[in-house]
Amino acid sequence: MSGSSSQNGIQLLLAAEQEAQHIVNAARTAKQARLKQAKEEAEKEIADFRAQMEAEFQRKVAESSGDSGANVKRLEIETEEKIQHLKTESTRISPEVVAMLLRHVTTVKN
């Protein structure tokens, strides 16, 4: 009987070891699947973030390019308006300035 009992104990241990090995293998497979899924999710998030940053960068580049052209145009218009204003004012006060200069040049002080 002791041989049979010992044989049953060994068989029981071998069966438990095989069951444990199946559990470990299933856990490894599940872990690998989860790691693969996490990697895919991370790569997708990275791609989405990169696309978002690229779109924002392109938008800012487009805005600054458009703005610089618009700013140059606006500055050219403002400059032309100021030049015209100065010409108009100089034409308007020119006779007064000439009269004042003649008065000061021709007046003799002792």
Buried (B, 14 or more C-beta within 10 A) or exposed (E): EEEEEEEEEEEEEEEEEEEEEEEEEEEEEEEEEEEEEEEEEEEEEEEEEEEEEEEEEEEEEEEEEEEEEEEEEEEEEEEEEEEEEEEEEEEEEEEEEEEEEEEEEEEEEE
